[in-house]
């Protein structure tokens, strides 16, 4: 039995699908909420057998009743909006809950895999090394509340390990970079660039990209490490199969690509010539926008993960043709 928090969300539901395909029992912890047509989270789970679905506020009661049943906890649940403003809610969700899960897994000897984020790296001025030493983590300066909350938990883990506090037998913090792929449709503004640009283009409009406001960087040449959700899931499955591997790991493609590269790959998958327009960046993103991210994967490779990552053109093509252009785009 695997406990997957955020299991009806984007990365979580893709993980649930992969575990279900293995024949595993999966208990989903999530809130489905009301959804407008096309954004209902329940559709992310509709094609797969699950053992149950549990609201987050009931997790402690379930834990007390399930001694011996849970083989691993995969904590994907979070408030992931980079524009989130409610500090108390973000802290409770992104720091206090995973801290409770960490301690509960340590007590029972259960592996614990959790989602960190590349948002912990801030503007990237200090690089993107997944260095779990307390002094390295202390130097990072996230640009928003979400990034701070993820870094706060990474730092608490590092502190507990240094103090010799009991830890789960296997633990892994995964710093996901710019993830795209099926089942992100409920995320609204926080869905991937591929998702938004596809719907602009499918509606007949040009794909709109932000103008650059930095000298030396042309419009559309801002670069990110775009990683297909299947790569994220494959890393987690590998960790479950390799309990000797623990640590803080970057999860990305390993290659920074421009927004122009991404949009051109999208139009190619649609069979259309690129139509691109540049617009000013919204005021709430100015000063908080990453112009470059790239995931060094050396630590993950050194741990033994040797699967190739999905090339941008292949991943975007697969997402567009196999999901976004289909009547039912859900996995």
LOMI-800190 format. One record per atom (N, C-alpha, C, O, CB): x, y, z. Coordinates in pm, whole numbers, plus 32768, in hexadecimal, padded with zeros to 4 digits. Glycine has a CB too. Layout:
BEGIN
XYZ;...
This chain:
BEGIN
80547F888000;800080008000;8058807C8000;80AF808B8055;7FA18001807A;804080D67FA1;808881547F9B;802981C67FBE;7FB881CA7F8E;80C681697F0F;805882218010;800C82988033;8043830B7FDF;80B8832F7FED;801482B780CC;7FEF83447F89;801A83AF7F30;7FCA842C7F52;7F5384337F33;800883887E9A;800B848D7F90;7FC7850C7FAA;7FCA85607F2B;802785577EDB;800885588020;7F6285B17F19;7F5685FA7E9B;7F3F859D7E27;7F6085BD7DB5;7FD2864E7E83;7F0585297E43;7EF984BF7DDE;7E9784DC7D6F;7E9884987D09;7ED384427E1E;7E4085417D82;7DE6856A7D15;7E1C85E27CCA;7DDE86117C6B;7D5C858A7D4C;7E9086137CF3;7ECE86857CB1;7F1F865C7C38;7F1085EE7C04;7F2586CF7D12;7F7486B57C0B;7FBE86A27B8E;802386307B97;800D85C57B5F;800587227B67;809186467BDC;80F685DE7BE5;80BF85667C30;80DA84F47C0C;817486127C2A;807185807C9A;803C85137CEB;7FE584B37C9E;7FF0843A7CB0;7FEE854B7D5D;7F8D84E67C46;7F34848C7BFC;7F7F843B7B94;7F5B83C97B78;7EC584DC7BB9;7FE884757B59;803C84277AFD;808583B87B48;8098834B7B12;80A084817AB5;80AF83D57BC3;80ED836E7C16;808883027C3A;80A8828B7C34;812883AB7C96;800F83297C60;7FA682C77C7F;7F8D826D7C07;7F7F81F47C16;7F24830F7CA8;7F8782A77B8F;7F7282577B16;7FE081EF7B04;7FC5817C7AE2;7F6B82B17A9B;805D82197B1A;80CD81BD7B08;80CC814F7B72;80E780DB7B53;815282087B0E;80AC81717BEE;80A6810C7C58;803380AB7C3F;804280337C52;8096814E7CE2;7FC080E07C13;7F4E80897BF5;7F6F802A7B82;7F457FB67B83;7ED380DD7BD2;7FBC805B7B20;7FE480067AAF;803E7F947ADE;80467F2D7A9C;802B80587A43;80837FA77B4E;80D67F3E7B89;80837EDC7BDD;80B87E777C0C;81437F7B7BE0;80047EF97BEE;7FAF7EA47C40;7FB37EC67CD3;7F827E797D26;7FD77E167C2F;7FEC7F3A7CF5;7FF67F627D82;7F737F9B7DB4;7F247FD07D66;80667FC87D95;7F5D7F907E37;7EEE7FD57E76;7F1C80617E9C;7F8A80737ED2;7EBA7F867EF2;7EC880C27E80;7EED814E7E9A;7E7D81937EE6;7E0981957EBB;7F0A81987E15;7EA081CC7F58;7E4482227FA2;7E6682B37F80;7ED682E17F97;7E4D8209803E;7E0682F97F48;7E1983837F1D;7DEE83E17F8D;7D8183D47FC4;7DC983A07E9B;7E45843F7FAD;7E2484A9800C;7E18852A7FBC;7E7B855A7F84;7E8F84B68080;7DA085637FB8;7D8D85DD7F6A;7D0086127F81;7CAC85CE7FBB;7DA585C47ED3;7CE8868C7F53;7C6286C67F4C;7C3F86D67EB9;7C8C870E7E6C;7C5987507F98;7BC886A47E92;7BA186AE7E06;7B6387367DE8;7B7187687D78;7B3F863F7DE3;7B1F87727E48;7AE287F77E3A;7A8187FD7DC4;7A75879E7D76;7B4D88617E2B;7A3E886D7DB9;79EC88877D43;7A4988AD7CD0;7AB388E87CE6;798288F87D5D;7A20888C7C59;7A7388B07BE6;7A1E88DC7B71;79B588A17B56;7ACB883C7BBE;7A4B89427B2C;7A0789697AB2;7A2389007A47;7A8788B97A50;7A3589F67A82;79CC88F479E3;79E3888F797B;7A70889A7940;7A9E8906791B;797B889E790B;7AB288277938;7B3B88227906;7BA3882F7974;7C1A881B795B;7B4F888E78A2;7B77885279F0;7BD788657A5D;7BB288107AD7;7BE1882B7B46;7BDE88F97A84;7B6087A97AC4;7B3887547B34;7BA986F27B56;7BD686A67B01;7AB687067B12;7BD786F77BD3;7C4786A27BFB;7C23860F7BFB;7C7B85BB7BE7;7C7986CA7C84;7BA585EC7C10;7B82855E7C14;7BA285197B90;7BBC84A17B8D;7AED854E7C36;7BA085657B24;7BBE85287AA2;7C4F84F67A9A;7C6D849C7A4C;7BA4858D7A31;7CA8852F7AEB;7D3285007AEE;7D3F84737B25;7DA384307B0E;7D86855D7B3F;7CD884467B6E;7CDB83C17BAB;7C7C835F7B67;7C7F82E87B84;7CB783CA7C3E;7C29838F7B0D;7BB683427ADD;7BDA82C17A95;7B8A82647A92;7B6483977A82;7C5182B87A5C;7C7582447A0A;7CC381DA7A56;7CF181787A1C;7CC582707994;7CD381EE7ADA;7D2B81957B26;7CE981677BA7;7C9F81B17BE7;7DB081D97B44;7D0680EA7BCC;7CD280B37C49;7D2380EB7CBE;7D9E80E97CBC;7CD680187C48;7CDD811B7D24;7D20814A7D9D;7CE181057E16;7C6F80D67E10;7D1681E67DAB;7D2D80FF7E82;7CF980BE7EFB;7C9981187F46;7C4380E87F8F;7D6C80967F57;7CA6819B7F34;7C4E81F97F77;7C8182857F65;7CEE829B7F31;7C4181D8800C;7C3082E67F91;7C5883727F8D;7C3783B08013;7BCA839F8049;7C1383BF7F19;7C9883F98047;7C94842980D0;7CAE84BE80D4;7D1184EB809A;7CF983DE8127;7C59850F8115;7C7A859E8124;7CF085B08181;7D00856381DF;7C0085EC8158;7D438614816A;7DBE862481B9;7DA6862C824F;7DFA8600829D;7E06869E818C;7D3686658279;7D1E86748309;7D0485EF834F;7D0085EB83CA;7CAA86D0831F;7CF285848303;7CDB85008340;7D5584A6833D;7D4E84318362;7C6984BC82F9;7DC684DC8311;7E3B848782FE;7E6F844D8381;7E9C83DB8384;7EAA84D582B9;7E69849A83EE;7E9C8467846D;7E4783F584A1;7E7B839384D6;7EA284D884D4;7DC384008492;7D6B839384BE;7D8483168469;7D8B82A7849E;7CD683BE84B4;7D93832883E6;7DAE82B6838F;7E33827583B4;7E3E81FB83B6;7DAF82E182FC;7E9682C883D1;7F19829483F5;7F10823C8472;7F4E81D18478;7F7C8308840D;7EC4826884D3;7EB7821D8550;7E728197853A;7E8B81378583;7E69826E85B6;7E1D819084D6;7DD0811684BC;7E1480B8845A;7DE480488445;7D4881398489;7E8380E3841C;7EBC809683AC;7F47805F83CB;7F97804A836F;7EC380EC8331;7F6480498448;7FE98016846D;80097F978420;7FBB7F37841E;7FF07FFA8505;807F7F9783DF;80AB7F218395;807A7F188307;80A67EC082BD;80817EA983DC;80217F7182DE;7FE87F678258;80317FBA81F0;802E7F9A8179;7F587F90825B;80748025821A;80AE808581BC;81408061819F;8191805281FB;80A4811581F4;81618053811E;81E9802F80F5;824180A880D9;82BB80A080E7;81E47FD8807A;8205811880B1;825081938098;81EF82078091;817A81F7806D;82A381888015;8221827E80B4;81D482F980A8;8217834F803E;829083688044;81CA83458130;81C8837C7FDC;81F983D37F73;81AB84557F7D;8136845C7F56;81EB83927EE4;81ED84BA7FB2;81AA85367FD7;81B8859D7F68;821C85E37F5F;81E2856D805B;815185A47F12;814D86037EA3;80F286797EC1;80F386DB7E78;812085BD7E24;80A386717F2B;804386D97F4A;808687597F78;80E687557FC5;7FE386A97FB4;805587CB7F48;808E884D7F6E;803588BB7F37;7FE788A57EDA;8120885C7F3A;804389307F70;801489AA7F2D;808689D57ED4;80ED8A057F04;7FEA8A1C7F94;807489C47E52;80E489D47DF5;80E18A557DA6;81388A6B7D52;80E789627D97;807F8AAB7DBE;80778B297D73;80E88B877D9E;80F88BA37E15;7FEE8B6D7D89;81358BB57D3F;81A38C107D5F;816F8C9B7D84;81BA8CEF7DB3;82038C1A7CE8;80EC8CB27D6E;80AE8D327D92;80608D297E15;801A8D887E39;80528D627D23;806A8CB97E5E;80208CA87EDB;80458D167F3E;80B98D407F45;803E8C1D7F19;7FE18D467F8A;7FF58DB47FE8;7FDC8D8D807A;80108DCE80D4;7F9B8E267FC3;7F8D8D238093;7F678CFE811C;7FDA8CB1815D;7FE48C37814D;7EE48CA9811C;802E8CF881A6;80A48CBA81DF;80858C4E8244;80CB8BE98249;80F88D218220;801D8C618294;7FF98BFB82F8;7FCD8B7A82B5;7FF38B0D82E0;7F8B8C2F8354;7F7A8B85824D;7F4B8B0E8207;7FBC8AC781C0;7FC58A4D81C3;7EDD8B3381A5;80138B14817F;80848AD88138;80E08A92819B;810E8A238180;80D28B4380E8;80FC8AD0820D;81548A938270;81178A1282A7;815E89AF82B7;81708AF482E3;80958A1382C4;8053899C82F9;8056892A8294;806988B682B9;7FC489BC8320;8042894B8216;803988E581AD;80C188B5817E;80D6883D816C;7FEA891A8137;811E8911816C;819E88F2812C;821088D9818E;827B88AE8166;81C3896080D1;81F888F5820E;826188DE8272;8231888482E3;826F881D82FF;8291896482AB;81C688A98325;8199885E839A;816B87D18376;818F877283BB;812988A883E0;811C87C2830D;80EB873D82E6;815D86E082BD;8163867082F0;808787498274;81B887088265;822686AB8243;8280868D82BA;82B9862182C1;827A86E581D3;828C86EA8317;82DB86CE838F;8299866183E2;82DE860A8419;82ED874D83E2;8215866583EC;81CD85FB8434;81DF857583EB;81F7850F842B;8135861E8440;81D385778368;81E384FB831B;827084C38329;8282844A8338;81C385148286;82D3851A8326;835F84EE8339;836C84A483BE;83A3843583C2;83C085688335;833C84E08429;834984A384AD;82FB842184B6;832A83BF84F1;831A85058518;8283841F847C;823183A6847F;827583358432;827382C2845F;81A683C18445;82B1835483BF;82F882EE8370;837582BE83BA;8395824783B6;831D832582E5;83BB831983FB;843182F28448;840B829384B8;8451823084D1;8478836F8483;839D82AF84FB;8371825B856A;834D81CF853E;8368816E8585;82FB829A85B0;831081C284C8;82E3813F8498;834780FC843A;833380898414;825F814C8453;83B181428413;8411810883B7;83DC80FE8329;83EE809882E6;8438808083E6;839B816982FC;835C816B8278;83A581D0821F;83C1823F824B;82C581908283;83C681AB81A3;8407820A8146;83AF8286812F;8335827E812A;842481C680C0;83F282F88121;83AC8378810F;83EC83C4809C;846283E880A2;83B083CD8192;839F83DC8032;83CB84277FBD;837484A37FB2;82F984997FB5;83C383CF7F39;83B285177FA6;836185917FA5;838C85EE7F34;83FD85E97F03;836C85D8802B;832E86457F0E;834786A77EA6;838387257EE3;834287697F33;82C686C87E5A;83FE87437EBC;843587C77ED4;841E88167E53;83BF87F87E0A;84D087C07EFC;847088777E35;845888C77DBD;84D489147D95;852689397DE9;83E489287DD4;84E2892B7D12;854D89817CE1;85368A127D08;85908A657CFA;855989767C4A;84BE8A327D3B;84A48ABA7D6C;84FC8ADC7DE3;850D8B517E04;84118ACA7D92;85348A777E25;858F8A907E95;860D8AD97E6A;86508B177EBC;85B48A0D7ED9;862F8AD17DE9;86AB8B0E7DB8;869E8BA47D9E;87018BE67D7D;86D78AC97D3A;86278BDB7DAA;86168C6A7D94;86378C917D05;860C8C4E7CA7;866B8CB97DF4;86848CFC7CF5;86A28D2B7C6E;87138CDE7C2B;87398CFE7BBB;86C58DBE7C71;87488C7A7C6E;87B18C277C33;883D8C617C3C;889B8C287C06;87918C0D7BA6;884B8CD27C80;88CF8D127C87;89368CBA7CCC;89AE8CC57CB1;88C68D977CD1;89088C607D24;89638C067D6B;896A8B7D7D29;89A58B207D60;89378BF77DFB;89308B717CB3;89318AF07C6E;88BD8A987C98;88638AC37CDF;89B38AA87C87;88C18A1D7C6A;885189C07C80;888389397CB5;884D88D07C92;880389AB7BFE;88E9893E7D08;891F88C27D3F;88C6888E7DB0;88A588D87E0C;89AF88D87D71;88A1880E7DA9;884B87D07E0E;88A087A47E86;88A9872D7EA7;87FE87587DD3;88DD88067EC4;893887F27F35;88E587F67FB5;88AB885E7FD6;89AA885E7F38;88DF87877FFE;888A877B8074;88CF87A580F5;889387988160;885B86EF8082;894A87D880EE;898D88048168;8947887F81A0;891E88D68153;8A228822814C;893988898223;88F388FC825E;892989828230;88DB89DE8218;88FA88F582F3;89AD89908224;89E68A1081FD;89C48A34816D;89B38AA9814D;8A7D8A0E8210;89BB89D18116;899689EB808B;89048A148082;88E28A708038;89AF896F8034;88AD89D180CD;881F89F380CD;88088A7F8107;87B28AC980D7;87CF898B811C;88558AA2816E;88438B2481B0;88648B988152;88348C088168;889A8B2C822C;88B48B8080EC;88DC8BEB8092;88728C0C8029;88778C777FEC;895D8BC5804D;88118BB28014;87AE8BC67FAA;87498C317FCF;87298C438045;87668B437F8C;87188C797F6B;86B88CE57F7F;86448CD97F1C;86498D147EB0;86FD8D6E7F71;85DD8C8D7F40;85688C807EE7;85278D077ECC;85378D667F19;85018C207F24;84DD8D0E7E5D;84A08D8C7E34;84108D9B7E64;83D68E077E57;84A48D967D9E;83D58D327E9C;83488D3A7EC1;832B8CDF7F39;837F8C917F64;82EE8D137E49;82B28CEC7F6D;82868CA27FE2;828D8C0B7FCB;82BB8BC18022;81F98CC98009;82618BDF7F57;82658B517F36;82F58B1C7F3C;830E8AB67F7C;82298B387EA9;83518B607EFA;83DD8B347EFB;84168B327F87;84608AD67FAB;84318B8E7EA3;83F48B997FD8;84238B9A8062;83F18B2180AF;843D8AE380F9;83F78C1A80A8;83708AFD809F;83388A8F80EC;837C8A0B80CA;839389B88122;82A28A8480D2;839D89F8804B;83E1897D8022;8470897B8058;84A189128084;83E289717F89;84B289EC8055;853A89F3808B;853989E18123;859389A2815A;857C8A788066;84D48A188166;84CC8A0A81F8;84C68977821F;8504894E8281;84518A54822F;847C892781D4;8475889881F5;84F8885281D3;852787FF8221;8401885581A9;853488728160;85B78839813F;861C885681AE;866B87FF81D4;85EB887080B8;861988D081E1;867788F6824A;865B88AC82CC;86B788858314;8672898E8261;85DC889782EB;85BA884D8364;85E887BD835A;861B878483BB;85238853837F;85D8878182E5;860886F882D0;869F86F382E6;86D0869B832C;85E486C68242;86E8875082AA;877A875282B9;87A28762834B;88008721837A;87B887C38265;875A87B78393;877887CD8420;875E87508472;87AE872C84C8;872588428456;86EE870D8458;86CE869484A2;873686278488;875F85E084E4;86438661847E;875F861A840B;87C385B583EB;884785D38430;888985788462;87D785AD8353;886D86528433;88EA86798474;88E58660850B;894B863E8547;890A870B8458;887086718547;8860865D85D6;885185CA85FC;885385A68672;87E986AA8607;884285738596;882F84E685B3;87A084C385DA;878884598614;888B84BC861F;8742851A85BA;86B484FE85D4;868B84858580;86B78478850E;865A857A85B3;8638842C85B6;860C83B78568;85D383E084E1;8585843F84D6;85A5836885B6;85FA8396847B;85D083B483F2;858F833883B5;85A782C983E4;864883E4839C;853F834B834C;850B82D68304;857F828382CD;85EB82B982B4;84AE83038290;856C820082B9;85D881AB8286;860781D481FB;867B81C181D7;85AB811B8283;85AD820D81AE;85CF824B812D;858582D08127;850F82D8814A;85A981EC80B1;85CA833880FA;858883B880E6;85C183F88069;863583E48047;859A84158160;856D84438025;859C848B7FAF;854885097F9F;84CD85047F9D;859484327F2F;858E857A7F93;854F85F87F6F;856B86137EDD;85DF86147EB4;8580866C7FC9;8503862A7E8E;851286367DFD;84F786C57DD2;848686F67DDD;84B485D47DB4;855D87067DA0;8551878F7D72;852687907CE0;857987927C85;85D587DC7D85;84A3878E7CCD;846B878E7C47;848088167C06;846C887E7C45;83D5876A7C4B;84A888147B88;84B988907B3D;843588B17AF5;83CB889D7B32;853088847AD7;843488E07A7C;83B8890B7A3B;8371889579FB;838E886F798A;83D6897779D2;8314885B7A46;82D487DF7A1C;825D87FE79C1;8211885B79DB;82A6878E7A97;824E87AE7958;81DA87BA78FE;81A9872D78DE;81F286CC78F0;81FF8807787B;812C872378B0;80F686A2788B;8064869378B0;802886F178E4;8146863478CC;8029861F7896;7F99860C78AC;7F708618793F;7FC08602799A;7F6E85867878;7EF1863D7952;7EAF864579D4;7ED386C27A23;7EC486C57A9D;7ED285CC7A26;7F00872979DF;7F1C87A87A23;7EAB880D7A0F;7EBA88827A33;7F9F87E479EF;7E3B87E279D8;7DD6883E79A4;7D8D888B7A12;7D5388F479F7;7D7287F17953;7D8F88597A8C;7D4B889C7AFC;7D9E890E7B35;7D6C89597B89;7D2C88387B6A;7E1A891E7B0A;7E77897A7B4B;7E648A0D7B24;7EA28A657B60;7F0389507B2B;7E108A267AC1;7DF68AB17A9C;7E748AF87A6F;7EBE8AC67A1A;7DB88AFB7B0E;7E8D8B6D7AA8;7EFF8BBD7A80;7F838B747A97;7FE48B8F7A50;7EFF8C407ACC;7F888B187AF8;80048AD27B19;801E8A597AC0;80838A157AD2;80008AA77BA9;7FC78A3C7A60;7FE289D17A01;805989F979A9;807F8A6E79A5;7F6589B379A9;809289997965;810E89AF791A;80F98A0E78A4;80898A267876;8146892B78E9;81688A427874;81668A9877FE;812F8A4C7786;80E68A857735;81F38ACE77E0;815189CD7778;811F897D7708;8087897D7707;80498994769F;815488EC770F;804B8964777B;7FB9895F7786;7F7B89E3775A;7F1E89E47708;7F90893E7816;7FAC8A51778F;7F708AD37770;7F868AFB76DF;7F2B8B2D769E;7FA88B3D77CB;7FFE8AE676AC;801A8B0F7622;7FCC8AB875BF;7FA28AE97556;80B08B057606;7FB88A3975E0;7F6989E37588;7EDC8A1A757A;7EA78A21750B;7F66895375BE;7E9E8A4075E9;7E148A6F75E3;7E0A8AF7759F;7DA68B15755E;7DD88A777670;7E708B4A75AC;7E718BC67560;7E758BA874CA;7E278BDF747D;7EEA8C1F7588;7ED08B4F74A4;7EE08B2F7416;7E678AE573DF;7E3C8AFE736E;7F5E8ADC7400;7E2F8A89742E;7DBA8A3D7400;7D428A9873EB;7CE98A79739C;7D9889CF7463;7D3F8B087434;7CD28B687423;7CEA8BCC73B3;7C9A8C27739E;7CBB8BB374A3;7D598BBB736C;7D758C1272FA;7DCC8C897318;7DF08CD572BE;7CF78C4172C2;7DF18C9C7397;7E448D0D73BD;7ED78CE773B3;7EF98C7173AE;7E228D3D744D;7F2E8D4973B1;7FBD8D2973BA;7FE08CFC7447;7F998D1C74A6;80148DA37392;804D8CB27454;80808C8E74D8;80C78D087511;81238D3D74D2;80E08C1174D2;809D8D347586;80D58DAE75C1;81428D8A7625;812E8D39767F;80668E027606;81B58DC87613;82278DB5766D;824E8E3B76A9;82378EA4766D;829F8D737623;828B8E367720;82B48EB17761;832C8EEF771C;838A8EAA76F4;82D48E9777F4;83278F72770E;839D8FBB76E1;840A8FAF774B;83ED8FA077C2;837B905076C4;84848FB67720;84F48FB8777E;8509904777AF;850190A67762;85758F82773C;852590557832;854990D87866;85D790D5789F;85FA912378F7;84E5910678D1;86289079786A;86B490707893;870F9082781A;86FB904577B1;86D18FE878D9;877290D5782B;87D290ED77BE;8819906B779A;8840901D77F1;8838915977E6;882990567718;88718FE176E9;881B8F6676D7;884C8F0076A5;88DD8FC17745;879C8F6C76FE;87418EFA76ED;86CF8F277692;86818F7F76B5;870A8EC67777;86C68EEA761D;86618F1075BB;85D78EDE75E7;85CC8E837638;86848ED97530;856F8F1B75B0;84E78EEF75CD;84D88E5B75A9;84FB8E31753B;84808F44757F;84A38E0E7605;848C8D7F75EE;85048D287607;84FB8CAD7604;845F8D697563;85778D677622;85F08D19763A;86098D0076CF;86718CCA76F4;86688D6075FE;85AB8D257724;85B18CF977AF;85AF8C6077AD;85668C24775E;85398D347805;85FE8C227803;860E8B9177FA;85E88B4D787E;86038B7F78EB;869E8B6D77D5;85AA8ADB7870;85848A8978E3;85A889F878C7;85B989CF7854;84EC8A987903;85B289AC7933;85C0891B7926;853388E17926;84F988CC7990;861988DE799A;84FE88C878B0;8478888F78A0;848287F778AA;84C987B9785B;843788BB7819;843B87BB7908;8444872B791E;83B986ED7912;835A871C794F;8482870C79A8;83B0868278C3;8331863B78B3;830F85F37934;836785BF7978;833985D7783C;828E85F17957;826385B279D4;8289851F79DA;829B84E87A47;81CD85C079E4;829684DD7967;82BE84507967;834A843D79A0;836583D879E1;82B7841778DA;83A2849E7989;8428849679C5;841E849E7A5D;846584577AA4;84838507798F;83C784F47A90;83B485007B21;8381847D7B5C;83B2844F7BC3;835285737B43;832084427B1B;82E883C47B4A;835083557B43;835A83037B9F;826B839E7AF8;839D83517AD7;840182E77ACA;846A82ED7B39;849782867B69;844682F27A42;848F83667B62;84ED83747BD1;84B0833C7C51;84F482F77C9C;851684077BE5;8432835A7C6A;83F283297CE5;83E282917CE5;83F682517D4C;836A836B7CF7;83C082587C74;83B681C77C6C;843E81877C83;844981207CC5;837D819C7BE4;84A681C57C4B;852C81917C5F;855381967CF2;858F81387D26;859281DF7C0B;853182017D36;854F820B7DC4;8508819D7E13;854481627E6D;852782957DFA;848B81837DF2;844481177E37;848680907E21;8483803A7E79;83B381137E09;84C1807D7DAB;85047FFF7D8B;85947FF97DBE;85D47F907DBB;85057FEB7CF5;85C6806B7DEE;865180727E1D;865680B57EA7;867F81287EB2;86AA80BF7DB7;862C806D7F0E;861F80AA7F93;86A380D77FD0;86A3811B8037;85DD80497FF0;871480B27F93;879580DE7FC8;87B281707FA2;880F81AC7FD9;880580847F94;876581A97F46;877E82317F16;872F82957F68;86B4828F7F6E;875A823D7E81;877582F27FA6;8737835E7FF1;877F83E07FD2;87F483DF7FAB;873883418089;873A84507FE2;877C84D17FD1;872185397F94;86AC85207F79;87F584C17F7E;875A85AE7F7E;8717861D7F3C;8744861D7EAB;87BC86277E8E;873786A77F82;86E586117E4E;870985FE7DC1;86BF86607D67;864686747D77;86EC85707D96;8706869D7D09;86C586E57C9D;867E86827C42;86AF86137C2A;872B87397C4D;860A86AA7C10;85C3865B7BAB;859D86BA7B3A;854087097B46;854486137BE7;85E786B17ACE;85CE87037A58;85FD86B879DD;861D864279E4;8615878B7A63;860086FD796C;863386C078F2;86CB86C678ED;870C867978A7;85F887047876;87038725793A;8793873B7938;87C0879D78CF;883887B478BE;87D886BA7923;876087D97885;878388357819;872388AB7817;86AA8899780C;878287EC7790;875789247822;8706899D7817;86E289B47785;873789AE772C;87518A187852;866089CF776D;863189ED76E7;85DD8A6B76EB;859F8A8A7751;85E0897676AC;85DB8AB4767E;85938B33767C;84FD8B1F766C;84CF8AB6763F;85C98B8C760C;84B28B867692;84228B84767C;84038B7F75E7;839F8B4475BE;83DF8BFE76BD;84578BBC7595;84438BB27504;84528B2274D5;84058AF47482;84A78C0D74B9;84B68ADA7509;84C68A4C74E7;844789FF7508;841789AE74B8;853E8A0F7530;84118A197580;839C89CF75AE;832389EB7555;82DD898E752D;837C89F3763F;830B8A6A7536;82968A8D74E6;82A48A5A7457;82428A2E741A;82818B2574E5;831C8A5F7421;83308A29739A;831689937397;82DD895F7337;83BE8A477368;8340894B7401;832588BC7409;828F88A27413;825D884073DB;836D887E7483;824888F87459;81B788E97466;817288FB73DF;811C88AB73B9;8180894E74CC;819689657397;8157897B7314;8179890A72B4;812588E17264;81848A0272D9;81F488D772BB;821988667265;81C087ED7281;819687A87225;82AD88417279;81A587D37301;814F87637325;80C0877972F4;807A871972D2;8150874E73BC;809587F772F0;800F881772BE;800A88177226;7F9D881C71EC;7FE3889E72F2;807F881271E4;808488167153;806B88A1711B;803788AF70AD;802087B8711A;809289087168;807A8992713F;80FD89E27141;815C89C07187;801289D4719C;80FE8A4D70F1;816E8AAA70F5;81668AFC7175;80F88B1E71A2;816F8B067078;81D78B1C71B1;81D48B68722F;81958BF2721F;81AF8C3971BD;82628B787265;81418C16727F;81088C9D7289;81258CCE7317;80ED8C9C7378;806A8C9E7269;817D8D307322;81AF8D5973A6;81A58DF173B4;81C68E3C7359;82418D2B73BB;81768E1B7429;816B8EAA744A;81A88EC074D4;81998E6D752D;80D58EDA7446;81EE8F3174E5;822D8F4E7565;81DD8FB875B0;81B1901B7576;82BF8F7E7550;81CC8FA17633;817D8FFB7688;81CE901D7704;822B8FD57729;80F48FBC76AE;81A9908B7745;81ED90B277C0;81CF90517831;816390167837;81C5913F77E8;822F9040788A;821F8FEA78FE;81BD90287961;81C290A17978;82A68FD17941;81628FD9799E;8107900F7A03;815490497A79;81C1901B7A9B;80A78FA47A34;811A90AF7AB7;815D90F67B24;817D909A7B99;81E490AA7BDA;810891687B54;812490367BB4;813B8FE17C29;81AA8F7B7C14;81CF8F357C72;80BD8F997C4E;81DF8F717B9B;824E8F167B80;82D48F5E7B74;833E8F1E7B7A;82348EC97B01;82D18FE17B63;834F90297B54;83A2901E7BD4;837090347C43;833490BE7B33;84208FFC7BC3;847A8FE77C34;84708F5D7C71;84BF8F3B7CC9;845F904D7C9C;840F8F0D7C43;83FC8E877C78;84048E1F7C09;83DF8DAB7C1D;83768E7D7CC1;84358E477B96;84328DF27B20;84BD8DBA7B06;851E8E057AFD;83FF8E3F7AA5;84C68D357AF9;85458CF57ADD;85638CFC7A48;85128CD179F6;85438C637B0D;85D68D327A25;85FE8D3C7999;864E8CC47968;865F8CB178F0;864F8DBA7984;867D8C7279C4;86CC8BFD799D;86C48B967A0D;86DC8BB57A81;87608C23797F;86A38B1B79E9;86AF8AAA7A45;86E58A3279F8;86C48A1D7983;86248A887A88;873889E67A3B;876C896B79FE;8795890D7A6F;87DD89347ACB;87E68988799F;876688937A68;877988337AD4;87F887E17AC0;87FC878C7A67;870187D87ADF;885F87F67B12;88CE87977B12;889C87127B4B;885D870F7BB5;894887CD7B67;88B686A77B06;888186247B2F;88ED85C77B66;88D7854F7B74;883D85E17AB9;896185FE7B84;89D385AA7BAD;89B385577C2A;89D784E27C30;8A4E86017BC7;897185927C8C;895585477D07;88F284D67CEE;890184687D25;891E85A47D73;888E84F07C9D;882E84877C7B;887384177C2D;885A83A17C46;87B784C17C2A;88C9843B7BCF;891283D67B82;897283887BDC;897F830E7BCF;896084197B0F;89B483CE7C39;8A11838A7C93;89C883287CEF;8A0182C57D1B;8A5E83F07CE8;894983447D0C;88F982EB7D5F;88D2826C7D15;88A7820A7D52;887D83327D91;88E1826E7C8E;88C581F77C40;885882057BD9;883F81A67B8E;88A2818A7C9B;881682777BD2;87AB828A7B6F;87EB82A97AE8;882D83107AD8;874882FC7B9A;87D682517A87;881B82627A07;87BD826B798F;87EB8267791D;887A81F079F2;873B827979A7;86DD82847936;86EF830978EF;8702836F7931;864B82747966;86E9830B786A;86F3838B7823;867783E0783C;860A83AA7853;87068373778B;868784647838;861484BC7846;85D584D477BD;861384BE7755;863E85427887;8559850177BF;850D85127744;853385987703;852C86017743;8473850C7761;855B85937686;857F860B763A;85058666762D;84958636761E;85B685E575AF;851B86E97632;84AC8749762E;844E873275B8;83D5872B75CB;84E287D77628;848587257540;8430871474CA;83DC869574D4;8368869474AB;84848711744B;84168629750A;83CB85AC7518;836085B87584;82EF858A7571;842B8539753A;838385F575F4;832386017661;82AF865B763F;823B8639765B;8366863376DC;82CC86CE7604;8262872A75DD;820B86EB7571;819186F67575;829C87AF75AB;824A86A87510;81FE866574A7;819F85FD74DE;812B85F574B5;825B86267443;81D085AD753C;817D8545757A;8108858375C5;8097855475BA;81D184F075D9;812485ED7611;80BC862E7660;805086697605;7FD88658761E;80F9869B76B9;807B86AF759D;801B86F07544;7FC8868B74F8;7F4D869374F7;8064874C74E2;800B862A74B8;7FC285CE7461;7F71856674AF;7EFF8549748A;802385867405;7FAA8530751A;7F6984C17560;7F0684ED75C9;7EB4849E75F7;7FD0846A75A0;7F0C856D75F0;7EB3859B765B;7E69861B7635;7DEE8619762C;7F0385B276DA;7EAF8689761F;7E6B8708760C;7E12870B7590;7DAD8751758F;7ED087767603;7E3486C07529;7DE486BE74AF;7D77865374B1;7D2E8643744F;7E3D86A97438;7D6C860C751F;7D0985A0752A;7C8A85D27571;7C8F863275BD;7D4585277577;7C1B858F7555;7B9C85B67594;7BA485AA762B;7B6F85FE7673;7B298560755E;7BE58541765C;7BFE853276EA;7C94853B76FF;7CDC84DD76DE;7BC484AB7721;7CC585AA7735;7D5685BC7741;7D93858177BF;7E0A859277D6;7D77864D773D;7D44853D7811;7D76850B7891;7DBD84857881;7D9C8435782A;7D0484FC78F5;7E21847078D6;7E6983F178D7;7E15838B7921;7E3F8317792F;7EF784017918;
